[in-house]
């Protein structure tokens, strides 16, 4: 099937699928982590808690890097 598609269209399809999966897994990771900790992430961010913001940034960077590597290596 991939031989019949133009490589540019196939790469755009991979990018859109990868972006959607990344956003989905980041949302899911945030929700799951929110259930594991003893505080509410959104409440603490509204209070201006920088430590929670840095922790959330780490989650997003980790999930994004992991999925980016998986998707990037799948393009070969």
PDB file of N, CA, C, O and CB in Angstrom:
ATOM      1  N   UNK A   1       0.816  -1.194   0.000  1.00  0.00           N
ATOM      2  CA  UNK A   1       0.000   0.000   0.000  1.00  0.00           C
ATOM      3  C   UNK A   1       0.857   1.254   0.000  1.00  0.00           C
ATOM      4  O   UNK A   1       0.525   2.231  -0.671  1.00  0.00           O
ATOM      5  CB  UNK A   1      -0.927   0.000   1.192  1.00  0.00           C
ATOM      6  N   UNK A   2       1.968   1.239   0.753  1.00  0.00           N
ATOM      7  CA  UNK A   2       2.780   2.449   0.853  1.00  0.00           C
ATOM      8  C   UNK A   2       3.504   2.772  -0.455  1.00  0.00           C
ATOM      9  O   UNK A   2       3.904   3.919  -0.658  1.00  0.00           O
ATOM     10  CB  UNK A   2       3.791   2.299   1.975  1.00  0.00           C
ATOM     11  N   UNK A   3       3.686   1.782  -1.357  1.00  0.00           N
ATOM     12  CA  UNK A   3       4.331   2.069  -2.629  1.00  0.00           C
ATOM     13  C   UNK A   3       3.427   2.896  -3.539  1.00  0.00           C
ATOM     14  O   UNK A   3       3.913   3.628  -4.401  1.00  0.00           O
ATOM     15  CB  UNK A   3       4.726   0.773  -3.322  1.00  0.00           C
ATOM     16  N   UNK A   4       2.110   2.780  -3.347  1.00  0.00           N
ATOM     17  CA  UNK A   4       1.191   3.509  -4.219  1.00  0.00           C
ATOM     18  C   UNK A   4       0.988   4.956  -3.786  1.00  0.00           C
ATOM     19  O   UNK A   4       0.491   5.764  -4.571  1.00  0.00           O
ATOM     20  CB  UNK A   4      -0.141   2.806  -4.260  1.00  0.00           C
ATOM     21  N   UNK A   5       1.364   5.305  -2.543  1.00  0.00           N
ATOM     22  CA  UNK A   5       1.222   6.674  -2.052  1.00  0.00           C
ATOM     23  C   UNK A   5       2.496   7.473  -2.295  1.00  0.00           C
ATOM     24  O   UNK A   5       3.601   6.934  -2.238  1.00  0.00           O
ATOM     25  CB  UNK A   5       0.875   6.676  -0.560  1.00  0.00           C
ATOM     26  N   UNK A   6       2.333   8.733  -2.561  1.00  0.00           N
ATOM     27  CA  UNK A   6       3.466   9.637  -2.727  1.00  0.00           C
ATOM     28  C   UNK A   6       4.185   9.769  -1.372  1.00  0.00           C
ATOM     29  O   UNK A   6       3.520   9.896  -0.343  1.00  0.00           O
ATOM     30  CB  UNK A   6       2.994  11.042  -3.262  1.00  0.00           C
ATOM     31  N   UNK A   7       5.512   9.742  -1.351  1.00  0.00           N
ATOM     32  CA  UNK A   7       6.231   9.831  -0.065  1.00  0.00           C
ATOM     33  C   UNK A   7       5.907  11.094   0.732  1.00  0.00           C
ATOM     34  O   UNK A   7       5.917  11.054   1.962  1.00  0.00           O
ATOM     35  CB  UNK A   7       7.718   9.776  -0.310  1.00  0.00           C
ATOM     36  N   UNK A   8       5.624  12.204   0.068  1.00  0.00           N
ATOM     37  CA  UNK A   8       5.286  13.427   0.788  1.00  0.00           C
ATOM     38  C   UNK A   8       3.958  13.265   1.520  1.00  0.00           C
ATOM     39  O   UNK A   8       3.820  13.670   2.675  1.00  0.00           O
ATOM     40  CB  UNK A   8       5.223  14.624  -0.179  1.00  0.00           C
ATOM     41  N   UNK A   9       2.977  12.666   0.834  1.00  0.00           N
ATOM     42  CA  UNK A   9       1.668  12.433   1.456  1.00  0.00           C
ATOM     43  C   UNK A   9       1.807  11.459   2.611  1.00  0.00           C
ATOM     44  O   UNK A   9       1.175  11.629   3.654  1.00  0.00           O
ATOM     45  CB  UNK A   9       0.652  11.895   0.423  1.00  0.00           C
ATOM     46  N   UNK A  10       2.632  10.442   2.428  1.00  0.00           N
ATOM     47  CA  UNK A  10       2.843   9.456   3.480  1.00  0.00           C
ATOM     48  C   UNK A  10       3.513  10.086   4.699  1.00  0.00           C
ATOM     49  O   UNK A  10       3.135   9.781   5.831  1.00  0.00           O
ATOM     50  CB  UNK A  10       3.688   8.294   2.955  1.00  0.00           C
ATOM     51  N   UNK A  11       4.499  10.957   4.491  1.00  0.00           N
ATOM     52  CA  UNK A  11       5.157  11.630   5.608  1.00  0.00           C
ATOM     53  C   UNK A  11       4.208  12.582   6.330  1.00  0.00           C
ATOM     54  O   UNK A  11       4.259  12.689   7.555  1.00  0.00           O
ATOM     55  CB  UNK A  11       6.379  12.392   5.116  1.00  0.00           C
ATOM     56  N   UNK A  12       3.338  13.279   5.582  1.00  0.00           N
ATOM     57  CA  UNK A  12       2.352  14.155   6.225  1.00  0.00           C
ATOM     58  C   UNK A  12       1.380  13.323   7.048  1.00  0.00           C
ATOM     59  O   UNK A  12       0.999  13.715   8.150  1.00  0.00           O
ATOM     60  CB  UNK A  12       1.586  14.994   5.171  1.00  0.00           C
ATOM     61  N   UNK A  13       0.977  12.168   6.509  1.00  0.00           N
ATOM     62  CA  UNK A  13       0.087  11.272   7.252  1.00  0.00           C
ATOM     63  C   UNK A  13       0.754  10.772   8.528  1.00  0.00           C
ATOM     64  O   UNK A  13       0.114  10.717   9.579  1.00  0.00           O
ATOM     65  CB  UNK A  13      -0.329  10.082   6.377  1.00  0.00           C
ATOM     66  N   UNK A  14       2.037  10.406   8.448  1.00  0.00           N
ATOM     67  CA  UNK A  14       2.780   9.988   9.635  1.00  0.00           C
ATOM     68  C   UNK A  14       2.866  11.127  10.658  1.00  0.00           C
ATOM     69  O   UNK A  14       2.715  10.891  11.857  1.00  0.00           O
ATOM     70  CB  UNK A  14       4.192   9.516   9.241  1.00  0.00           C
ATOM     71  N   UNK A  15       3.106  12.345  10.202  1.00  0.00           N
ATOM     72  CA  UNK A  15       3.234  13.485  11.106  1.00  0.00           C
ATOM     73  C   UNK A  15       1.913  13.780  11.812  1.00  0.00           C
ATOM     74  O   UNK A  15       1.895  14.043  13.015  1.00  0.00           O
ATOM     75  CB  UNK A  15       3.707  14.723  10.338  1.00  0.00           C
ATOM     76  N   UNK A  16       0.812  13.737  11.070  1.00  0.00           N
ATOM     77  CA  UNK A  16      -0.496  14.000  11.674  1.00  0.00           C
ATOM     78  C   UNK A  16      -0.859  12.898  12.670  1.00  0.00           C
ATOM     79  O   UNK A  16      -1.341  13.178  13.767  1.00  0.00           O
ATOM     80  CB  UNK A  16      -1.582  14.114  10.585  1.00  0.00           C
ATOM     81  N   UNK A  17      -0.626  11.659  12.282  1.00  0.00           N
ATOM     82  CA  UNK A  17      -0.908  10.544  13.188  1.00  0.00           C
ATOM     83  C   UNK A  17      -0.020  10.611  14.428  1.00  0.00           C
ATOM     84  O   UNK A  17      -0.489  10.384  15.543  1.00  0.00           O
ATOM     85  CB  UNK A  17      -0.706   9.201  12.466  1.00  0.00           C
ATOM     86  N   UNK A  18       1.252  10.922  14.235  1.00  0.00           N
ATOM     87  CA  UNK A  18       2.172  11.024  15.368  1.00  0.00           C
ATOM     88  C   UNK A  18       1.807  12.171  16.298  1.00  0.00           C
ATOM     89  O   UNK A  18       1.868  12.022  17.519  1.00  0.00           O
ATOM     90  CB  UNK A  18       3.594  11.202  14.873  1.00  0.00           C
ATOM     91  N   UNK A  19       1.428  13.311  15.737  1.00  0.00           N
ATOM     92  CA  UNK A  19       1.014  14.441  16.570  1.00  0.00           C
ATOM     93  C   UNK A  19      -0.225  14.134  17.371  1.00  0.00           C
ATOM     94  O   UNK A  19      -0.319  14.488  18.547  1.00  0.00           O
ATOM     95  CB  UNK A  19       0.773  15.657  15.720  1.00  0.00           C
ATOM     96  N   UNK A  20      -1.188  13.469  16.733  1.00  0.00           N
ATOM     97  CA  UNK A  20      -2.414  13.092  17.439  1.00  0.00           C
ATOM     98  C   UNK A  20      -2.122  12.102  18.557  1.00  0.00           C
ATOM     99  O   UNK A  20      -2.632  12.246  19.668  1.00  0.00           O
ATOM    100  CB  UNK A  20      -3.431  12.493  16.464  1.00  0.00           C
ATOM    101  N   UNK A  21      -1.310  11.108  18.269  1.00  0.00           N
ATOM    102  CA  UNK A  21      -0.946  10.132  19.296  1.00  0.00           C
ATOM    103  C   UNK A  21      -0.185  10.790  20.442  1.00  0.00           C
ATOM    104  O   UNK A  21      -0.409  10.464  21.608  1.00  0.00           O
ATOM    105  CB  UNK A  21      -0.106   9.009  18.688  1.00  0.00           C
ATOM    106  N   UNK A  22       0.706  11.709  20.116  1.00  0.00           N
ATOM    107  CA  UNK A  22       1.469  12.400  21.155  1.00  0.00           C
ATOM    108  C   UNK A  22       0.554  13.193  22.072  1.00  0.00           C
ATOM    109  O   UNK A  22       0.690  13.121  23.293  1.00  0.00           O
ATOM    110  CB  UNK A  22       2.507  13.326  20.528  1.00  0.00           C
ATOM    111  N   UNK A  23      -0.377  13.947  21.499  1.00  0.00           N
ATOM    112  CA  UNK A  23      -1.316  14.705  22.325  1.00  0.00           C
ATOM    113  C   UNK A  23      -2.187  13.790  23.171  1.00  0.00           C
ATOM    114  O   UNK A  23      -2.454  14.085  24.336  1.00  0.00           O
ATOM    115  CB  UNK A  23      -2.194  15.586  21.450  1.00  0.00           C
ATOM    116  N   UNK A  24      -2.631  12.680  22.591  1.00  0.00           N
ATOM    117  CA  UNK A  24      -3.464  11.729  23.329  1.00  0.00           C
ATOM    118  C   UNK A  24      -2.699  11.129  24.512  1.00  0.00           C
ATOM    119  O   UNK A  24      -3.226  11.049  25.621  1.00  0.00           O
ATOM    120  CB  UNK A  24      -3.953  10.609  22.394  1.00  0.00           C
ATOM    121  N   UNK A  25      -1.463  10.713  24.268  1.00  0.00           N
ATOM    122  CA  UNK A  25      -0.686  10.104  25.343  1.00  0.00           C
ATOM    123  C   UNK A  25      -0.272  11.129  26.400  1.00  0.00           C
ATOM    124  O   UNK A  25      -0.165  10.780  27.575  1.00  0.00           O
ATOM    125  CB  UNK A  25       0.548   9.423  24.771  1.00  0.00           C
ATOM    126  N   UNK A  26      -0.039  12.378  26.012  1.00  0.00           N
ATOM    127  CA  UNK A  26       0.271  13.411  27.002  1.00  0.00           C
ATOM    128  C   UNK A  26      -0.942  13.674  27.891  1.00  0.00           C
ATOM    129  O   UNK A  26      -0.801  13.806  29.107  1.00  0.00           O
ATOM    130  CB  UNK A  26       0.718  14.718  26.306  1.00  0.00           C
ATOM    131  N   UNK A  27      -2.122  13.749  27.299  1.00  0.00           N
ATOM    132  CA  UNK A  27      -3.344  13.944  28.079  1.00  0.00           C
ATOM    133  C   UNK A  27      -3.566  12.759  29.014  1.00  0.00           C
ATOM    134  O   UNK A  27      -3.888  12.944  30.188  1.00  0.00           O
ATOM    135  CB  UNK A  27      -4.563  14.130  27.148  1.00  0.00           C
ATOM    136  N   UNK A  28      -3.393  11.534  28.492  1.00  0.00           N
ATOM    137  CA  UNK A  28      -3.579  10.343  29.303  1.00  0.00           C
ATOM    138  C   UNK A  28      -2.546  10.263  30.425  1.00  0.00           C
ATOM    139  O   UNK A  28      -2.883   9.908  31.555  1.00  0.00           O
ATOM    140  CB  UNK A  28      -3.503   9.100  28.432  1.00  0.00           C
ATOM    141  N   UNK A  29      -1.298  10.589  30.123  1.00  0.00           N
ATOM    142  CA  UNK A  29      -0.258  10.575  31.148  1.00  0.00           C
ATOM    143  C   UNK A  29      -0.527  11.582  32.251  1.00  0.00           C
ATOM    144  O   UNK A  29      -0.295  11.297  33.426  1.00  0.00           O
ATOM    145  CB  UNK A  29       1.088  10.850  30.525  1.00  0.00           C
ATOM    146  N   UNK A  30      -1.014  12.760  31.880  1.00  0.00           N
ATOM    147  CA  UNK A  30      -1.340  13.780  32.880  1.00  0.00           C
ATOM    148  C   UNK A  30      -2.494  13.320  33.759  1.00  0.00           C
ATOM    149  O   UNK A  30      -2.450  13.500  34.976  1.00  0.00           O
ATOM    150  CB  UNK A  30      -1.692  15.112  32.201  1.00  0.00           C
ATOM    151  N   UNK A  31      -3.520  12.733  33.166  1.00  0.00           N
ATOM    152  CA  UNK A  31      -4.673  12.245  33.927  1.00  0.00           C
ATOM    153  C   UNK A  31      -4.277  11.116  34.873  1.00  0.00           C
ATOM    154  O   UNK A  31      -4.691  11.099  36.032  1.00  0.00           O
ATOM    155  CB  UNK A  31      -5.773  11.768  32.977  1.00  0.00           C
ATOM    156  N   UNK A  32      -3.478  10.175  34.379  1.00  0.00           N
ATOM    157  CA  UNK A  32      -3.049   9.062  35.227  1.00  0.00           C
ATOM    158  C   UNK A  32      -2.161   9.541  36.374  1.00  0.00           C
ATOM    159  O   UNK A  32      -2.302   9.087  37.509  1.00  0.00           O
ATOM    160  CB  UNK A  32      -2.304   8.020  34.393  1.00  0.00           C
ATOM    161  N   UNK A  33      -1.251  10.456  36.071  1.00  0.00           N
ATOM    162  CA  UNK A  33      -0.368  10.973  37.117  1.00  0.00           C
ATOM    163  C   UNK A  33      -1.146  11.772  38.152  1.00  0.00           C
ATOM    164  O   UNK A  33      -0.805  11.771  39.334  1.00  0.00           O
ATOM    165  CB  UNK A  33       0.731  11.841  36.507  1.00  0.00           C
ATOM    166  N   UNK A  34      -2.204  12.462  37.696  1.00  0.00           N
ATOM    167  CA  UNK A  34      -3.031  13.240  38.613  1.00  0.00           C
ATOM    168  C   UNK A  34      -3.725  12.325  39.622  1.00  0.00           C
ATOM    169  O   UNK A  34      -3.978  12.732  40.756  1.00  0.00           O
ATOM    170  CB  UNK A  34      -4.071  14.062  37.834  1.00  0.00           C
ATOM    171  N   UNK A  35      -4.033  11.093  39.213  1.00  0.00           N
ATOM    172  CA  UNK A  35      -4.657  10.141  40.140  1.00  0.00           C
ATOM    173  C   UNK A  35      -3.647   9.511  41.093  1.00  0.00           C
ATOM    174  O   UNK A  35      -4.028   9.012  42.152  1.00  0.00           O
ATOM    175  CB  UNK A  35      -5.370   9.050  39.362  1.00  0.00           C
ATOM    176  N   UNK A  36      -2.363   9.527  40.733  1.00  0.00           N
ATOM    177  CA  UNK A  36      -1.345   8.891  41.569  1.00  0.00           C
ATOM    178  C   UNK A  36      -0.812   9.806  42.671  1.00  0.00           C
ATOM    179  O   UNK A  36      -0.359   9.319  43.707  1.00  0.00           O
ATOM    180  CB  UNK A  36      -0.201   8.429  40.707  1.00  0.00           C
ATOM    181  N   UNK A  37      -0.858  11.115  42.466  1.00  0.00           N
ATOM    182  CA  UNK A  37      -0.311  12.036  43.460  1.00  0.00           C
ATOM    183  C   UNK A  37      -1.408  12.473  44.427  1.00  0.00           C
ATOM    184  O   UNK A  37      -2.595  12.316  44.142  1.00  0.00           O
ATOM    185  CB  UNK A  37       0.328  13.268  42.774  1.00  0.00           C
ATOM    186  N   UNK A  38      -1.008  13.014  45.557  1.00  0.00           N
ATOM    187  CA  UNK A  38      -1.972  13.369  46.597  1.00  0.00           C
ATOM    188  C   UNK A  38      -2.441  14.827  46.488  1.00  0.00           C
ATOM    189  O   UNK A  38      -2.966  15.372  47.459  1.00  0.00           O
ATOM    190  CB  UNK A  38      -1.359  13.127  47.968  1.00  0.00           C
ATOM    191  N   UNK A  39      -2.264  15.457  45.343  1.00  0.00           N
ATOM    192  CA  UNK A  39      -2.731  16.828  45.139  1.00  0.00           C
ATOM    193  C   UNK A  39      -3.312  16.941  43.735  1.00  0.00           C
ATOM    194  O   UNK A  39      -3.057  16.092  42.881  1.00  0.00           O
ATOM    195  CB  UNK A  39      -1.574  17.858  45.350  1.00  0.00           C
ATOM    196  N   UNK A  40      -4.088  17.987  43.501  1.00  0.00           N
ATOM    197  CA  UNK A  40      -4.677  18.219  42.192  1.00  0.00           C
ATOM    198  C   UNK A  40      -3.745  19.113  41.378  1.00  0.00           C
ATOM    199  O   UNK A  40      -3.415  20.224  41.794  1.00  0.00           O
ATOM    200  CB  UNK A  40      -6.087  18.858  42.321  1.00  0.00           C
ATOM    201  N   UNK A  41      -3.330  18.622  40.225  1.00  0.00           N
ATOM    202  CA  UNK A  41      -2.354  19.338  39.410  1.00  0.00           C
ATOM    203  C   UNK A  41      -2.890  20.688  38.949  1.00  0.00           C
ATOM    204  O   UNK A  41      -2.182  21.692  39.029  1.00  0.00           O
ATOM    205  CB  UNK A  41      -1.959  18.498  38.204  1.00  0.00           C
ATOM    206  N   UNK A  42      -4.123  20.725  38.471  1.00  0.00           N
ATOM    207  CA  UNK A  42      -4.660  21.986  37.949  1.00  0.00           C
ATOM    208  C   UNK A  42      -4.822  23.024  39.052  1.00  0.00           C
ATOM    209  O   UNK A  42      -4.607  24.211  38.803  1.00  0.00           O
ATOM    210  CB  UNK A  42      -6.003  21.746  37.262  1.00  0.00           C
ATOM    211  N   UNK A  43      -5.197  22.612  40.268  1.00  0.00           N
ATOM    212  CA  UNK A  43      -5.314  23.551  41.384  1.00  0.00           C
ATOM    213  C   UNK A  43      -3.957  24.123  41.767  1.00  0.00           C
ATOM    214  O   UNK A  43      -3.825  25.320  42.023  1.00  0.00           O
ATOM    215  CB  UNK A  43      -5.953  22.867  42.592  1.00  0.00           C
ATOM    216  N   UNK A  44      -2.960  23.266  41.805  1.00  0.00           N
ATOM    217  CA  UNK A  44      -1.616  23.720  42.166  1.00  0.00           C
ATOM    218  C   UNK A  44      -1.030  24.644  41.094  1.00  0.00           C
ATOM    219  O   UNK A  44      -0.322  25.597  41.421  1.00  0.00           O
ATOM    220  CB  UNK A  44      -0.691  22.515  42.383  1.00  0.00           C
ATOM    221  N   UNK A  45      -1.318  24.372  39.829  1.00  0.00           N
ATOM    222  CA  UNK A  45      -0.852  25.263  38.773  1.00  0.00           C
ATOM    223  C   UNK A  45      -1.545  26.616  38.852  1.00  0.00           C
ATOM    224  O   UNK A  45      -0.931  27.650  38.589  1.00  0.00           O
ATOM    225  CB  UNK A  45      -1.085  24.632  37.404  1.00  0.00           C
ATOM    226  N   UNK A  46      -2.828  26.607  39.214  1.00  0.00           N
ATOM    227  CA  UNK A  46      -3.557  27.871  39.356  1.00  0.00           C
ATOM    228  C   UNK A  46      -3.002  28.702  40.509  1.00  0.00           C
ATOM    229  O   UNK A  46      -3.047  29.932  40.469  1.00  0.00           O
ATOM    230  CB  UNK A  46      -5.051  27.603  39.574  1.00  0.00           C
ATOM    231  N   UNK A  47      -2.479  28.031  41.536  1.00  0.00           N
ATOM    232  CA  UNK A  47      -1.866  28.733  42.667  1.00  0.00           C
ATOM    233  C   UNK A  47      -0.484  29.277  42.306  1.00  0.00           C
ATOM    234  O   UNK A  47       0.064  30.103  43.036  1.00  0.00           O
ATOM    235  CB  UNK A  47      -1.759  27.797  43.876  1.00  0.00           C
ATOM    236  N   UNK A  48       0.078  28.829  41.201  1.00  0.00           N
ATOM    237  CA  UNK A  48       1.402  29.293  40.791  1.00  0.00           C
ATOM    238  C   UNK A  48       2.533  28.430  41.303  1.00  0.00           C
ATOM    239  O   UNK A  48       3.663  28.903  41.421  1.00  0.00           O
ATOM    240  CB  UNK A  48       1.609  30.688  41.253  1.00  0.00           C
ATOM    241  N   UNK A  49       2.253  27.173  41.611  1.00  0.00           N
ATOM    242  CA  UNK A  49       3.272  26.256  42.109  1.00  0.00           C
ATOM    243  C   UNK A  49       4.215  25.874  40.961  1.00  0.00           C
ATOM    244  O   UNK A  49       3.842  25.118  40.064  1.00  0.00           O
ATOM    245  CB  UNK A  49       2.616  24.986  42.736  1.00  0.00           C
ATOM    246  N   UNK A  50       5.422  26.401  41.003  1.00  0.00           N
ATOM    247  CA  UNK A  50       6.386  26.196  39.926  1.00  0.00           C
ATOM    248  C   UNK A  50       6.886  24.753  39.893  1.00  0.00           C
ATOM    249  O   UNK A  50       7.179  24.229  38.818  1.00  0.00           O
ATOM    250  CB  UNK A  50       7.564  27.156  40.083  1.00  0.00           C
ATOM    251  N   UNK A  51       6.986  24.114  41.041  1.00  0.00           N
ATOM    252  CA  UNK A  51       7.464  22.732  41.082  1.00  0.00           C
ATOM    253  C   UNK A  51       6.519  21.800  40.334  1.00  0.00           C
ATOM    254  O   UNK A  51       6.969  20.892  39.635  1.00  0.00           O
ATOM    255  CB  UNK A  51       7.621  22.265  42.532  1.00  0.00           C
ATOM    256  N   UNK A  52       5.220  22.014  40.472  1.00  0.00           N
ATOM    257  CA  UNK A  52       4.252  21.191  39.747  1.00  0.00           C
ATOM    258  C   UNK A  52       4.351  21.465  38.253  1.00  0.00           C
ATOM    259  O   UNK A  52       4.234  20.541  37.449  1.00  0.00           O
ATOM    260  CB  UNK A  52       2.817  21.461  40.251  1.00  0.00           C
ATOM    261  N   UNK A  53       4.564  22.713  37.873  1.00  0.00           N
ATOM    262  CA  UNK A  53       4.728  23.042  36.462  1.00  0.00           C
ATOM    263  C   UNK A  53       5.944  22.373  35.855  1.00  0.00           C
ATOM    264  O   UNK A  53       5.884  21.869  34.733  1.00  0.00           O
ATOM    265  CB  UNK A  53       4.830  24.534  36.286  1.00  0.00           C
ATOM    266  N   UNK A  54       7.048  22.362  36.587  1.00  0.00           N
ATOM    267  CA  UNK A  54       8.265  21.711  36.101  1.00  0.00           C
ATOM    268  C   UNK A  54       8.065  20.202  36.011  1.00  0.00           C
ATOM    269  O   UNK A  54       8.547  19.563  35.076  1.00  0.00           O
ATOM    270  CB  UNK A  54       9.459  22.036  37.020  1.00  0.00           C
ATOM    271  N   UNK A  55       7.347  19.628  36.991  1.00  0.00           N
ATOM    272  CA  UNK A  55       7.059  18.196  36.966  1.00  0.00           C
ATOM    273  C   UNK A  55       6.199  17.850  35.748  1.00  0.00           C
ATOM    274  O   UNK A  55       6.457  16.856  35.069  1.00  0.00           O
ATOM    275  CB  UNK A  55       6.349  17.763  38.270  1.00  0.00           C
ATOM    276  N   UNK A  56       5.197  18.653  35.477  1.00  0.00           N
ATOM    277  CA  UNK A  56       4.324  18.419  34.329  1.00  0.00           C
ATOM    278  C   UNK A  56       5.084  18.590  33.019  1.00  0.00           C
ATOM    279  O   UNK A  56       4.853  17.847  32.065  1.00  0.00           O
ATOM    280  CB  UNK A  56       3.124  19.370  34.369  1.00  0.00           C
ATOM    281  N   UNK A  57       5.976  19.552  32.969  1.00  0.00           N
ATOM    282  CA  UNK A  57       6.803  19.745  31.786  1.00  0.00           C
ATOM    283  C   UNK A  57       7.669  18.506  31.539  1.00  0.00           C
ATOM    284  O   UNK A  57       7.844  18.085  30.395  1.00  0.00           O
ATOM    285  CB  UNK A  57       7.687  21.003  31.943  1.00  0.00           C
ATOM    286  N   UNK A  58       8.201  17.935  32.596  1.00  0.00           N
ATOM    287  CA  UNK A  58       9.005  16.721  32.464  1.00  0.00           C
ATOM    288  C   UNK A  58       8.205  15.553  31.921  1.00  0.00           C
ATOM    289  O   UNK A  58       8.704  14.773  31.110  1.00  0.00           O
ATOM    290  CB  UNK A  58       9.598  16.347  33.796  1.00  0.00           C
ATOM    291  N   UNK A  59       6.961  15.435  32.370  1.00  0.00           N
ATOM    292  CA  UNK A  59       6.094  14.383  31.842  1.00  0.00           C
ATOM    293  C   UNK A  59       5.877  14.578  30.348  1.00  0.00           C
ATOM    294  O   UNK A  59       5.996  13.633  29.568  1.00  0.00           O
ATOM    295  CB  UNK A  59       4.744  14.368  32.582  1.00  0.00           C
ATOM    296  N   UNK A  60       5.557  15.811  29.954  1.00  0.00           N
ATOM    297  CA  UNK A  60       5.283  16.092  28.550  1.00  0.00           C
ATOM    298  C   UNK A  60       6.522  15.894  27.680  1.00  0.00           C
ATOM    299  O   UNK A  60       6.421  15.345  26.583  1.00  0.00           O
ATOM    300  CB  UNK A  60       4.763  17.510  28.393  1.00  0.00           C
ATOM    301  N   UNK A  61       7.673  16.328  28.149  1.00  0.00           N
ATOM    302  CA  UNK A  61       8.909  16.160  27.373  1.00  0.00           C
ATOM    303  C   UNK A  61       9.256  14.680  27.249  1.00  0.00           C
ATOM    304  O   UNK A  61       9.672  14.229  26.182  1.00  0.00           O
ATOM    305  CB  UNK A  61      10.079  16.931  28.031  1.00  0.00           C
ATOM    306  N   UNK A  62       9.088  13.925  28.330  1.00  0.00           N
ATOM    307  CA  UNK A  62       9.392  12.497  28.293  1.00  0.00           C
ATOM    308  C   UNK A  62       8.496  11.726  27.346  1.00  0.00           C
ATOM    309  O   UNK A  62       8.973  10.921  26.545  1.00  0.00           O
ATOM    310  CB  UNK A  62       9.277  11.916  29.665  1.00  0.00           C
ATOM    311  N   UNK A  63       7.199  11.971  27.437  1.00  0.00           N
ATOM    312  CA  UNK A  63       6.264  11.275  26.549  1.00  0.00           C
ATOM    313  C   UNK A  63       6.487  11.704  25.106  1.00  0.00           C
ATOM    314  O   UNK A  63       6.471  10.872  24.199  1.00  0.00           O
ATOM    315  CB  UNK A  63       4.804  11.549  26.968  1.00  0.00           C
ATOM    316  N   UNK A  64       6.696  13.000  24.892  1.00  0.00           N
ATOM    317  CA  UNK A  64       6.921  13.491  23.532  1.00  0.00           C
ATOM    318  C   UNK A  64       8.190  12.944  22.916  1.00  0.00           C
ATOM    319  O   UNK A  64       8.211  12.606  21.733  1.00  0.00           O
ATOM    320  CB  UNK A  64       6.971  14.991  23.526  1.00  0.00           C
ATOM    321  N   UNK A  65       9.246  12.852  23.701  1.00  0.00           N
ATOM    322  CA  UNK A  65      10.502  12.299  23.198  1.00  0.00           C
ATOM    323  C   UNK A  65      10.348  10.819  22.870  1.00  0.00           C
ATOM    324  O   UNK A  65      10.795  10.353  21.821  1.00  0.00           O
ATOM    325  CB  UNK A  65      11.625  12.499  24.223  1.00  0.00           C
ATOM    326  N   UNK A  66       9.717  10.096  23.770  1.00  0.00           N
ATOM    327  CA  UNK A  66       9.517   8.665  23.530  1.00  0.00           C
ATOM    328  C   UNK A  66       8.696   8.374  22.286  1.00  0.00           C
ATOM    329  O   UNK A  66       9.073   7.540  21.463  1.00  0.00           O
ATOM    330  CB  UNK A  66       8.850   8.040  24.717  1.00  0.00           C
ATOM    331  N   UNK A  67       7.582   9.059  22.156  1.00  0.00           N
ATOM    332  CA  UNK A  67       6.755   8.841  20.972  1.00  0.00           C
ATOM    333  C   UNK A  67       7.432   9.374  19.702  1.00  0.00           C
ATOM    334  O   UNK A  67       7.283   8.791  18.628  1.00  0.00           O
ATOM    335  CB  UNK A  67       5.391   9.508  21.156  1.00  0.00           C
ATOM    336  N   UNK A  68       8.168  10.467  19.824  1.00  0.00           N
ATOM    337  CA  UNK A  68       8.888  10.985  18.665  1.00  0.00           C
ATOM    338  C   UNK A  68       9.922  10.007  18.158  1.00  0.00           C
ATOM    339  O   UNK A  68      10.098   9.859  16.949  1.00  0.00           O
ATOM    340  CB  UNK A  68       9.551  12.293  19.004  1.00  0.00           C
ATOM    341  N   UNK A  69      10.606   9.339  19.066  1.00  0.00           N
ATOM    342  CA  UNK A  69      11.587   8.330  18.646  1.00  0.00           C
ATOM    343  C   UNK A  69      10.920   7.133  17.993  1.00  0.00           C
ATOM    344  O   UNK A  69      11.411   6.611  16.992  1.00  0.00           O
ATOM    345  CB  UNK A  69      12.414   7.867  19.836  1.00  0.00           C
ATOM    346  N   UNK A  70       9.798   6.698  18.561  1.00  0.00           N
ATOM    347  CA  UNK A  70       9.091   5.555  17.989  1.00  0.00           C
ATOM    348  C   UNK A  70       8.582   5.878  16.595  1.00  0.00           C
ATOM    349  O   UNK A  70       8.736   5.080  15.670  1.00  0.00           O
ATOM    350  CB  UNK A  70       7.928   5.137  18.889  1.00  0.00           C
ATOM    351  N   UNK A  71       7.981   7.040  16.447  1.00  0.00           N
ATOM    352  CA  UNK A  71       7.439   7.428  15.140  1.00  0.00           C
ATOM    353  C   UNK A  71       8.574   7.686  14.150  1.00  0.00           C
ATOM    354  O   UNK A  71       8.493   7.285  12.990  1.00  0.00           O
ATOM    355  CB  UNK A  71       6.543   8.685  15.271  1.00  0.00           C
ATOM    356  N   UNK A  72       9.630   8.357  14.610  1.00  0.00           N
ATOM    357  CA  UNK A  72      10.761   8.652  13.732  1.00  0.00           C
ATOM    358  C   UNK A  72      11.468   7.400  13.247  1.00  0.00           C
ATOM    359  O   UNK A  72      11.871   7.318  12.087  1.00  0.00           O
ATOM    360  CB  UNK A  72      11.744   9.538  14.442  1.00  0.00           C
ATOM    361  N   UNK A  73      11.620   6.436  14.123  1.00  0.00           N
ATOM    362  CA  UNK A  73      12.271   5.194  13.705  1.00  0.00           C
ATOM    363  C   UNK A  73      11.354   4.352  12.821  1.00  0.00           C
ATOM    364  O   UNK A  73      11.825   3.497  12.071  1.00  0.00           O
ATOM    365  CB  UNK A  73      12.701   4.385  14.928  1.00  0.00           C
ATOM    366  N   UNK A  74      10.047   4.593  12.909  1.00  0.00           N
ATOM    367  CA  UNK A  74       9.106   3.864  12.060  1.00  0.00           C
ATOM    368  C   UNK A  74       9.088   4.359  10.627  1.00  0.00           C
ATOM    369  O   UNK A  74       8.504   3.708   9.760  1.00  0.00           O
ATOM    370  CB  UNK A  74       7.726   3.959  12.632  1.00  0.00           C
ATOM    371  N   UNK A  75       9.717   5.503  10.354  1.00  0.00           N
ATOM    372  CA  UNK A  75       9.725   6.052   8.991  1.00  0.00           C
ATOM    373  C   UNK A  75      10.741   5.366   8.094  1.00  0.00           C
ATOM    374  O   UNK A  75      10.714   5.562   6.879  1.00  0.00           O
ATOM    375  CB  UNK A  75      10.012   7.536   9.030  1.00  0.00           C
ATOM    376  N   UNK A  76      11.632   4.572   8.659  1.00  0.00           N
ATOM    377  CA  UNK A  76      12.681   3.913   7.842  1.00  0.00           C
ATOM    378  C   UNK A  76      12.119   2.874   6.952  1.00  0.00           C
ATOM    379  O   UNK A  76      12.859   2.232   6.207  1.00  0.00           O
ATOM    380  CB  UNK A  76      13.734   3.287   8.712  1.00  0.00           C
TER     381      UNK A  76
END
